[in-house]
């Protein structure tokens, strides 16, 4: 069966009929669970089946199904539950656009009852995005990986957290973080591309920040809804400041909040004239 026809049947045919039409493919167990309403089983099958998908068409079909499942409940029904010594977990996958370069970086944060954690985040091909030890201060922790020139591919990522006594390993099915274009510069304006908000998820939002160029510590932040005007805090010496604007799109994978972030950044005295007008759609 042609893959486009197959996906059409899977996504738009009532489940009682679709279940009898599914052809033999590695994704068949996922579709059967999804259309029978067994959401948690569908998530488990989606994770389990990924290593078997070596064909690009099958991987794209996997991605379409991931999007469909995520749209139902914003990923909150995925059976990914952190242990009792971890909570408020957030995984940020960031595309950072600078005046002359583009880099990708991952950040993991949350709360813990432990004093120290060893954390790893591995891509589907087992490349380290995050690896290191982090201290827990006032019950909170945050760790950021090194910058990567290559984008983050779709697939099943491996998050491993060890507190010295117990180890938690979560397999996270993720879409790619690659060539995000939500924020675009055109001439002296910054344009925001519209994306469709999902009813079950937090609506996307914007953050504008100022940082010290000496240590890149944040000295000012403002949160905005898309469409609001960017208004900067005035400072006497703009040459000592670094500015950035971030568009944040949030979903969940069970007990882990996932945030894809597209960030435009640069020196404040160059960046401010570009950002002074309101964001345009």
Phi and psi in degrees as GROMACS dihedral restraints (atoms count N, CA, C in turn):
[ dihedral_restraints ]
;  ai    aj    ak    al  type     phi  dphi    fc
    3     4     5     6     1   -58.5    20    10
    4     5     6     7     1   136.0    20    10
    6     7     8     9     1   -63.8    20    10
    7     8     9    10     1   -35.1    20    10
    9    10    11    12     1   -66.6    20    10
   10    11    12    13     1   -41.6    20    10
   12    13    14    15     1   -65.3    20    10
   13    14    15    16     1   -38.9    20    10
   15    16    17    18     1   -60.2    20    10
   16    17    18    19     1   -47.6    20    10
   18    19    20    21     1   -66.4    20    10
   19    20    21    22     1   -36.3    20    10
   21    22    23    24     1   -61.3    20    10
   22    23    24    25     1   -45.4    20    10
   24    25    26    27     1   -63.0    20    10
   25    26    27    28     1   -40.6    20    10
   27    28    29    30     1   -66.9    20    10
   28    29    30    31     1   -39.2    20    10
   30    31    32    33     1   -90.8    20    10
   31    32    33    34     1   -22.1    20    10
   33    34    35    36     1  -124.2    20    10
   34    35    36    37     1    -5.0    20    10
   36    37    38    39     1   -92.0    20    10
   37    38    39    40     1   136.8    20    10
   39    40    41    42     1   -53.2    20    10
   40    41    42    43     1   144.1    20    10
   42    43    44    45     1   -60.3    20    10
   43    44    45    46     1   -33.9    20    10
   45    46    47    48     1   -63.2    20    10
   46    47    48    49     1   -30.8    20    10
   48    49    50    51     1   -92.5    20    10
   49    50    51    52     1   -36.7    20    10
   51    52    53    54     1   -61.2    20    10
   52    53    54    55     1   -36.9    20    10
   54    55    56    57     1   -63.0    20    10
   55    56    57    58     1   -24.9    20    10
   57    58    59    60     1   -89.8    20    10
   58    59    60    61     1    -7.5    20    10
   60    61    62    63     1  -102.1    20    10
   61    62    63    64     1    -9.1    20    10
   63    64    65    66     1   -65.5    20    10
   64    65    66    67     1   124.4    20    10
   66    67    68    69     1   -78.1    20    10
   67    68    69    70     1   172.0    20    10
   69    70    71    72     1   -77.6    20    10
   70    71    72    73     1   109.5    20    10
   72    73    74    75     1  -144.4    20    10
   73    74    75    76     1   162.6    20    10
   75    76    77    78     1   -58.9    20    10
   76    77    78    79     1   -24.1    20    10
   78    79    80    81     1   -83.5    20    10
   79    80    81    82     1    -3.3    20    10
   81    82    83    84     1   -55.3    20    10
   82    83    84    85     1   -43.4    20    10
   84    85    86    87     1   -61.5    20    10
   85    86    87    88     1   -32.7    20    10
   87    88    89    90     1   -67.7    20    10
   88    89    90    91     1   -46.5    20    10
   90    91    92    93     1   -63.0    20    10
   91    92    93    94     1   -42.5    20    10
   93    94    95    96     1   -60.7    20    10
   94    95    96    97     1   -43.9    20    10
   96    97    98    99     1   -66.7    20    10
   97    98    99   100     1   -41.9    20    10
   99   100   101   102     1   -63.9    20    10
  100   101   102   103     1   -47.7    20    10
  102   103   104   105     1   -78.4    20    10
  103   104   105   106     1   -14.1    20    10
  105   106   107   108     1   -90.5    20    10
  106   107   108   109     1    -0.4    20    10
  108   109   110   111     1    85.0    20    10
  109   110   111   112     1     9.3    20    10
  111   112   113   114     1   -88.9    20    10
  112   113   114   115     1    76.9    20    10
  114   115   116   117     1   -61.8    20    10
  115   116   117   118     1   -46.5    20    10
  117   118   119   120     1   -63.6    20    10
  118   119   120   121     1   -39.0    20    10
  120   121   122   123     1   -65.9    20    10
  121   122   123   124     1   -36.7    20    10
  123   124   125   126     1   -62.9    20    10
  124   125   126   127     1   -42.9    20    10
  126   127   128   129     1   -61.1    20    10
  127   128   129   130     1   -44.8    20    10
  129   130   131   132     1   -62.5    20    10
  130   131   132   133     1   -41.8    20    10
  132   133   134   135     1   -67.0    20    10
  133   134   135   136     1   -37.9    20    10
  135   136   137   138     1   -60.8    20    10
  136   137   138   139     1   -40.9    20    10
  138   139   140   141     1   -69.8    20    10
  139   140   141   142     1   -45.1    20    10
  141   142   143   144     1   -64.9    20    10
  142   143   144   145     1   -35.3    20    10
  144   145   146   147     1   -81.5    20    10
  145   146   147   148     1   -19.3    20    10
  147   148   149   150     1   -53.0    20    10
  148   149   150   151     1   -46.5    20    10
  150   151   152   153     1   -60.9    20    10
  151   152   153   154     1   -19.0    20    10
  153   154   155   156     1   -85.0    20    10
  154   155   156   157     1    -9.2    20    10
  156   157   158   159     1   -94.7    20    10
  157   158   159   160     1    92.9    20    10
  159   160   161   162     1   -98.3    20    10
  160   161   162   163     1    -9.9    20    10
  162   163   164   165     1   -93.2    20    10
  163   164   165   166     1   134.2    20    10
  165   166   167   168     1   -59.5    20    10
  166   167   168   169     1   -39.1    20    10
  168   169   170   171     1   -64.9    20    10
  169   170   171   172     1   -41.4    20    10
  171   172   173   174     1   -65.8    20    10
  172   173   174   175     1   -38.4    20    10
  174   175   176   177     1   -65.5    20    10
  175   176   177   178     1   -37.8    20    10
  177   178   179   180     1   -67.5    20    10
  178   179   180   181     1   -36.7    20    10
  180   181   182   183     1   -64.5    20    10
  181   182   183   184     1   -39.0    20    10
  183   184   185   186     1   -59.3    20    10
  184   185   186   187     1   -43.4    20    10
  186   187   188   189     1   -64.8    20    10
  187   188   189   190     1   -43.1    20    10
  189   190   191   192     1   -59.8    20    10
  190   191   192   193     1   -40.0    20    10
  192   193   194   195     1   -69.8    20    10
  193   194   195   196     1   -38.7    20    10
  195   196   197   198     1   -57.4    20    10
  196   197   198   199     1   -44.1    20    10
  198   199   200   201     1   -63.7    20    10
  199   200   201   202     1   -43.5    20    10
  201   202   203   204     1   -61.7    20    10
  202   203   204   205     1   -43.7    20    10
  204   205   206   207     1   -67.5    20    10
  205   206   207   208     1   -39.5    20    10
  207   208   209   210     1   -65.2    20    10
  208   209   210   211     1   -35.8    20    10
  210   211   212   213     1   -67.8    20    10
  211   212   213   214     1   -24.1    20    10
  213   214   215   216     1   -65.6    20    10
  214   215   216   217     1   -52.1    20    10
  216   217   218   219     1  -135.1    20    10
  217   218   219   220     1    25.5    20    10
  219   220   221   222     1    57.8    20    10
  220   221   222   223     1    30.8    20    10
  222   223   224   225     1    75.0    20    10
  223   224   225   226     1     0.9    20    10
  225   226   227   228     1   -71.5    20    10
  226   227   228   229     1   -16.3    20    10
  228   229   230   231     1   -89.8    20    10
  229   230   231   232     1     1.1    20    10
  231   232   233   234     1   -67.3    20    10
  232   233   234   235     1   136.8    20    10
  234   235   236   237     1   -81.3    20    10
  235   236   237   238     1    58.5    20    10
  237   238   239   240     1  -113.6    20    10
  238   239   240   241     1   101.8    20    10
  240   241   242   243     1  -118.9    20    10
  241   242   243   244     1   119.6    20    10
  243   244   245   246     1   -70.1    20    10
  244   245   246   247     1   156.5    20    10
  246   247   248   249     1   -69.7    20    10
  247   248   249   250     1   171.2    20    10
  249   250   251   252     1   -66.3    20    10
  250   251   252   253     1   -18.7    20    10
  252   253   254   255     1   -90.7    20    10
  253   254   255   256     1     7.2    20    10
  255   256   257   258     1  -131.7    20    10
  256   257   258   259     1   143.2    20    10
  258   259   260   261     1  -158.5    20    10
  259   260   261   262     1   169.0    20    10
  261   262   263   264     1    51.1    20    10
  262   263   264   265     1    46.2    20    10
  264   265   266   267     1   -81.4    20    10
  265   266   267   268     1   134.7    20    10
  267   268   269   270     1  -134.3    20    10
  268   269   270   271     1   130.4    20    10
  270   271   272   273     1  -115.7    20    10
  271   272   273   274     1   117.5    20    10
  273   274   275   276     1  -104.4    20    10
  274   275   276   277     1   126.6    20    10
  276   277   278   279     1  -112.3    20    10
  277   278   279   280     1   113.7    20    10
  279   280   281   282     1  -116.8    20    10
  280   281   282   283     1   131.0    20    10
  282   283   284   285     1  -103.8    20    10
  283   284   285   286     1   118.8    20    10
  285   286   287   288     1  -110.5    20    10
  286   287   288   289     1   112.8    20    10
  288   289   290   291     1   -99.4    20    10
  289   290   291   292     1   119.5    20    10
  291   292   293   294     1  -106.7    20    10
  292   293   294   295     1   170.5    20    10
  294   295   296   297     1   -53.5    20    10
  295   296   297   298     1   -36.4    20    10
  297   298   299   300     1  -126.2    20    10
  298   299   300   301     1    12.8    20    10
  300   301   302   303     1  -157.8    20    10
  301   302   303   304     1   168.5    20    10
  303   304   305   306     1  -139.1    20    10
  304   305   306   307     1   130.7    20    10
  306   307   308   309     1  -133.5    20    10
  307   308   309   310     1   161.9    20    10
  309   310   311   312     1  -123.7    20    10
  310   311   312   313     1   140.7    20    10
  312   313   314   315     1  -147.5    20    10
  313   314   315   316     1   146.9    20    10
  315   316   317   318     1  -112.9    20    10
  316   317   318   319     1   145.2    20    10
  318   319   320   321     1  -137.3    20    10
  319   320   321   322     1   137.9    20    10
  321   322   323   324     1  -127.4    20    10
  322   323   324   325     1   131.7    20    10
  324   325   326   327     1  -144.2    20    10
  325   326   327   328     1   167.0    20    10
  327   328   329   330     1   167.7    20    10
  328   329   330   331     1  -160.0    20    10
  330   331   332   333     1  -123.4    20    10
  331   332   333   334     1   151.0    20    10
  333   334   335   336     1  -151.7    20    10
  334   335   336   337     1   149.5    20    10
  336   337   338   339     1   -85.7    20    10
  337   338   339   340     1    -9.2    20    10
  339   340   341   342     1   -83.8    20    10
  340   341   342   343     1   165.0    20    10
  342   343   344   345     1   -92.0    20    10
  343   344   345   346     1   -26.1    20    10
  345   346   347   348     1  -150.7    20    10
  346   347   348   349     1   144.2    20    10
  348   349   350   351     1  -133.6    20    10
  349   350   351   352     1   143.4    20    10
  351   352   353   354     1  -102.9    20    10
  352   353   354   355     1   127.0    20    10
  354   355   356   357     1  -128.2    20    10
  355   356   357   358     1   136.2    20    10
  357   358   359   360     1  -133.4    20    10
  358   359   360   361     1   140.7    20    10
  360   361   362   363     1  -129.9    20    10
  361   362   363   364     1   120.2    20    10
  363   364   365   366     1  -115.0    20    10
  364   365   366   367     1   139.7    20    10
  366   367   368   369     1   -72.7    20    10
  367   368   369   370     1   171.7    20    10
  369   370   371   372     1   -56.8    20    10
  370   371   372   373     1   -29.3    20    10
  372   373   374   375     1   -97.3    20    10
  373   374   375   376     1    21.4    20    10
  375   376   377   378     1    67.2    20    10
  376   377   378   379     1    31.2    20    10
  378   379   380   381     1   -88.3    20    10
  379   380   381   382     1   136.6    20    10
  381   382   383   384     1   -76.0    20    10
  382   383   384   385     1   120.2    20    10
  384   385   386   387     1   -95.5    20    10
  385   386   387   388     1   -34.4    20    10
  387   388   389   390     1  -136.2    20    10
  388   389   390   391     1   135.0    20    10
  390   391   392   393     1  -157.3    20    10
  391   392   393   394     1   118.0    20    10
  393   394   395   396     1   169.2    20    10
  394   395   396   397     1   175.1    20    10
  396   397   398   399     1  -104.6    20    10
  397   398   399   400     1   138.7    20    10
  399   400   401   402     1  -135.5    20    10
  400   401   402   403     1   138.2    20    10
  402   403   404   405     1   -84.7    20    10
  403   404   405   406     1   145.9    20    10
  405   406   407   408     1   -97.5    20    10
  406   407   408   409     1   118.6    20    10
  408   409   410   411     1  -118.9    20    10
  409   410   411   412     1   125.1    20    10
  411   412   413   414     1    54.0    20    10
  412   413   414   415     1    40.5    20    10
  414   415   416   417     1    71.7    20    10
  415   416   417   418     1     3.4    20    10
  417   418   419   420     1  -117.6    20    10
  418   419   420   421     1   152.3    20    10
  420   421   422   423     1  -145.2    20    10
  421   422   423   424     1   158.0    20    10
  423   424   425   426     1  -156.9    20    10
  424   425   426   427     1   136.4    20    10
  426   427   428   429     1  -140.3    20    10
  427   428   429   430     1   137.6    20    10
  429   430   431   432     1  -121.2    20    10
  430   431   432   433     1   135.9    20    10
  432   433   434   435     1   -80.1    20    10
  433   434   435   436     1   177.7    20    10
  435   436   437   438     1   -76.8    20    10
  436   437   438   439     1   163.8    20    10
  438   439   440   441     1   -76.4    20    10
  439   440   441   442     1   143.7    20    10
  441   442   443   444     1  -123.5    20    10
  442   443   444   445     1   139.4    20    10
  444   445   446   447     1   -77.2    20    10
  445   446   447   448     1   -35.5    20    10
  447   448   449   450     1   -78.9    20    10
  448   449   450   451     1   146.0    20    10
  450   451   452   453     1   -73.9    20    10
  451   452   453   454     1   171.6    20    10
  453   454   455   456     1   -95.9    20    10
  454   455   456   457     1   122.0    20    10
  456   457   458   459     1   -79.0    20    10
  457   458   459   460     1   165.0    20    10
  459   460   461   462     1   -75.9    20    10
  460   461   462   463     1   161.6    20    10
  462   463   464   465     1   137.1    20    10
  463   464   465   466     1  -165.9    20    10
  465   466   467   468     1   -98.3    20    10
  466   467   468   469     1   115.9    20    10
  468   469   470   471     1   -92.9    20    10
  469   470   471   472     1   158.0    20    10
  471   472   473   474     1  -118.8    20    10
  472   473   474   475     1   117.3    20    10
  474   475   476   477     1  -107.1    20    10
  475   476   477   478     1   121.2    20    10
  477   478   479   480     1  -125.1    20    10
  478   479   480   481     1   122.4    20    10
  480   481   482   483     1  -125.0    20    10
  481   482   483   484     1   126.9    20    10
  483   484   485   486     1  -125.9    20    10
  484   485   486   487     1   126.8    20    10
  486   487   488   489     1  -102.8    20    10
  487   488   489   490     1    12.8    20    10
  489   490   491   492     1    94.0    20    10
  490   491   492   493     1   -19.3    20    10
  492   493   494   495     1  -119.0    20    10
  493   494   495   496     1   -43.9    20    10
  495   496   497   498     1  -124.5    20    10
  496   497   498   499     1   154.5    20    10
  498   499   500   501     1  -125.8    20    10
  499   500   501   502     1   133.9    20    10
  501   502   503   504     1  -115.4    20    10
  502   503   504   505     1   127.3    20    10
  504   505   506   507     1  -121.3    20    10
  505   506   507   508     1   116.3    20    10
  507   508   509   510     1  -114.9    20    10
  508   509   510   511     1   135.3    20    10
  510   511   512   513     1  -101.7    20    10
  511   512   513   514     1   120.0    20    10
  513   514   515   516     1  -116.0    20    10
  514   515   516   517     1   113.9    20    10
  516   517   518   519     1   -78.5    20    10
  517   518   519   520     1   120.5    20    10
  519   520   521   522     1  -129.7    20    10
  520   521   522   523     1   145.2    20    10
  522   523   524   525     1   -77.5    20    10
  523   524   525   526     1   170.4    20    10
  525   526   527   528     1   -73.8    20    10
  526   527   528   529     1   147.3    20    10
  528   529   530   531     1  -109.4    20    10
  529   530   531   532     1    96.6    20    10
  531   532   533   534     1  -155.0    20    10
  532   533   534   535     1   129.4    20    10
  534   535   536   537     1    50.0    20    10
  535   536   537   538     1    46.0    20    10
  537   538   539   540     1   -64.0    20    10
  538   539   540   541     1   138.1    20    10
  540   541   542   543     1  -130.7    20    10
  541   542   543   544     1    27.5    20    10
  543   544   545   546     1   -65.0    20    10
  544   545   546   547     1   -37.3    20    10
  546   547   548   549     1  -109.0    20    10
  547   548   549   550     1   126.2    20    10
  549   550   551   552     1  -134.0    20    10
  550   551   552   553     1   134.8    20    10
  552   553   554   555     1   -93.2    20    10
  553   554   555   556     1   132.9    20    10
  555   556   557   558     1  -138.9    20    10
  556   557   558   559     1   108.7    20    10
  558   559   560   561     1    62.8    20    10
  559   560   561   562     1  -123.6    20    10
  561   562   563   564     1  -102.8    20    10
  562   563   564   565     1    25.6    20    10
  564   565   566   567     1  -131.7    20    10
  565   566   567   568     1   153.9    20    10
  567   568   569   570     1  -110.5    20    10
  568   569   570   571     1   122.4    20    10
  570   571   572   573     1  -104.8    20    10
  571   572   573   574     1   142.3    20    10
  573   574   575   576     1  -110.2    20    10
  574   575   576   577     1   119.7    20    10
  576   577   578   579     1   -76.9    20    10
  577   578   579   580     1   134.5    20    10
  579   580   581   582     1   -71.9    20    10
  580   581   582   583     1   136.2    20    10
  582   583   584   585     1  -127.9    20    10
  583   584   585   586     1   151.4    20    10
  585   586   587   588     1   -78.4    20    10
  586   587   588   589     1   121.2    20    10
  588   589   590   591     1   -75.6    20    10
  589   590   591   592     1   144.1    20    10
  591   592   593   594     1   -96.5    20    10
  592   593   594   595     1   138.7    20    10
  594   595   596   597     1   -59.8    20    10
  595   596   597   598     1   -34.7    20    10
  597   598   599   600     1   -88.0    20    10
  598   599   600   601     1    -6.1    20    10
  600   601   602   603     1  -108.7    20    10
  601   602   603   604     1   160.3    20    10
  603   604   605   606     1   -63.4    20    10
  604   605   606   607     1   133.9    20    10
  606   607   608   609     1   -60.3    20    10
  607   608   609   610     1   146.8    20    10
  609   610   611   612     1   -58.7    20    10
  610   611   612   613     1   154.4    20    10
  612   613   614   615     1  -145.3    20    10
  613   614   615   616     1   171.5    20    10
  615   616   617   618     1  -117.9    20    10
  616   617   618   619     1   148.7    20    10
  618   619   620   621     1  -130.1    20    10
  619   620   621   622     1   133.1    20    10
  621   622   623   624     1  -116.3    20    10
  622   623   624   625     1   137.8    20    10
  624   625   626   627     1  -137.7    20    10
  625   626   627   628     1   152.9    20    10
  627   628   629   630     1  -121.9    20    10
  628   629   630   631     1   136.3    20    10
  630   631   632   633     1  -128.2    20    10
  631   632   633   634     1   154.5    20    10
  633   634   635   636     1   -75.1    20    10
  634   635   636   637     1   133.2    20    10
  636   637   638   639     1   -75.3    20    10
  637   638   639   640     1   -13.6    20    10
  639   640   641   642     1   -77.6    20    10
  640   641   642   643     1   -40.7    20    10
  642   643   644   645     1  -131.3    20    10
  643   644   645   646     1     0.8    20    10
  645   646   647   648     1    56.7    20    10
  646   647   648   649     1    31.0    20    10
  648   649   650   651     1   -81.6    20    10
  649   650   651   652     1   137.9    20    10
  651   652   653   654     1   -72.7    20    10
  652   653   654   655     1   133.3    20    10
  654   655   656   657     1  -117.5    20    10
  655   656   657   658     1   -10.1    20    10
  657   658   659   660     1  -161.4    20    10
  658   659   660   661     1   141.6    20    10
  660   661   662   663     1  -147.2    20    10
  661   662   663   664     1   146.8    20    10
  663   664   665   666     1  -142.8    20    10
  664   665   666   667     1   136.1    20    10
  666   667   668   669     1  -103.6    20    10
  667   668   669   670     1   135.6    20    10
  669   670   671   672     1  -133.6    20    10
  670   671   672   673     1   157.3    20    10
  672   673   674   675     1   -88.6    20    10
  673   674   675   676     1   149.9    20    10
  675   676   677   678     1   -54.5    20    10
  676   677   678   679     1   133.7    20    10
  678   679   680   681     1   102.5    20    10
  679   680   681   682     1   -19.4    20    10
  681   682   683   684     1   -74.3    20    10
  682   683   684   685     1   151.9    20    10
  684   685   686   687     1   -73.1    20    10
  685   686   687   688     1   143.8    20    10
  687   688   689   690     1   -85.5    20    10
  688   689   690   691     1   116.7    20    10
  690   691   692   693     1  -123.2    20    10
  691   692   693   694     1   124.0    20    10
  693   694   695   696     1   -96.3    20    10
  694   695   696   697     1   146.6    20    10
  696   697   698   699     1   -69.4    20    10
  697   698   699   700     1   124.7    20    10
  699   700   701   702     1   -71.9    20    10
  700   701   702   703     1   139.5    20    10
  702   703   704   705     1  -136.4    20    10
  703   704   705   706     1   149.4    20    10
  705   706   707   708     1   -68.1    20    10
  706   707   708   709     1   -46.1    20    10
  708   709   710   711     1  -111.2    20    10
  709   710   711   712     1    91.0    20    10
  711   712   713   714     1   -70.1    20    10
  712   713   714   715     1   -21.5    20    10
  714   715   716   717     1   -66.5    20    10
  715   716   717   718     1   -17.0    20    10
  717   718   719   720     1   -94.8    20    10
  718   719   720   721     1     7.3    20    10
  720   721   722   723     1  -116.2    20    10
  721   722   723   724     1   151.2    20    10
  723   724   725   726     1  -119.4    20    10
  724   725   726   727     1   132.8    20    10
  726   727   728   729     1  -114.5    20    10
  727   728   729   730     1   150.2    20    10
  729   730   731   732     1  -153.2    20    10
  730   731   732   733     1   146.8    20    10
  732   733   734   735     1  -124.1    20    10
  733   734   735   736     1   132.0    20    10
  735   736   737   738     1  -124.8    20    10
  736   737   738   739     1   135.1    20    10
  738   739   740   741     1  -104.2    20    10
  739   740   741   742     1   126.0    20    10
  741   742   743   744     1  -120.4    20    10
  742   743   744   745     1   124.5    20    10
  744   745   746   747     1  -118.6    20    10
  745   746   747   748     1   118.9    20    10
  747   748   749   750     1  -113.6    20    10
  748   749   750   751     1   140.8    20    10
  750   751   752   753     1  -144.5    20    10
  751   752   753   754     1  -167.3    20    10
  753   754   755   756     1  -139.0    20    10
  754   755   756   757     1   155.7    20    10
  756   757   758   759     1  -128.0    20    10
  757   758   759   760     1    87.5    20    10
  759   760   761   762     1    62.2    20    10
  760   761   762   763     1  -121.7    20    10
  762   763   764   765     1   -86.2    20    10
  763   764   765   766     1    12.1    20    10
  765   766   767   768     1  -117.6    20    10
  766   767   768   769     1   122.2    20    10
  768   769   770   771     1   -80.8    20    10
  769   770   771   772     1   127.1    20    10
  771   772   773   774     1  -107.7    20    10
  772   773   774   775     1   129.9    20    10
  774   775   776   777     1  -126.9    20    10
  775   776   777   778     1   117.8    20    10
  777   778   779   780     1   -90.2    20    10
  778   779   780   781     1   129.0    20    10
  780   781   782   783     1  -126.3    20    10
  781   782   783   784     1   125.2    20    10
  783   784   785   786     1  -105.8    20    10
  784   785   786   787     1   121.2    20    10
  786   787   788   789     1  -124.1    20    10
  787   788   789   790     1   129.7    20    10
  789   790   791   792     1  -105.1    20    10
  790   791   792   793     1   130.0    20    10
  792   793   794   795     1  -143.4    20    10
  793   794   795   796     1   158.0    20    10
  795   796   797   798     1   172.4    20    10
  796   797   798   799     1   175.9    20    10
  798   799   800   801     1   -59.1    20    10
  799   800   801   802     1   139.6    20    10
  801   802   803   804     1   -61.7    20    10
  802   803   804   805     1   -40.9    20    10
  804   805   806   807     1   -70.4    20    10
  805   806   807   808     1   -19.4    20    10
  807   808   809   810     1   -91.7    20    10
  808   809   810   811     1   -33.9    20    10
  810   811   812   813     1   -79.8    20    10
  811   812   813   814     1   -35.7    20    10
  813   814   815   816     1   -60.7    20    10
  814   815   816   817     1   -44.8    20    10
  816   817   818   819     1   -60.6    20    10
  817   818   819   820     1   -32.1    20    10
  819   820   821   822     1   -68.5    20    10
  820   821   822   823     1   -34.2    20    10
  822   823   824   825     1   -99.0    20    10
  823   824   825   826     1    -2.9    20    10
  825   826   827   828     1   -61.1    20    10
  826   827   828   829     1   -40.4    20    10
  828   829   830   831     1   -68.7    20    10
  829   830   831   832     1   164.4    20    10
  831   832   833   834     1   -65.2    20    10
  832   833   834   835     1   153.1    20    10
  834   835   836   837     1   -64.1    20    10
  835   836   837   838     1   132.6    20    10
  837   838   839   840     1  -106.4    20    10
  838   839   840   841     1   149.3    20    10
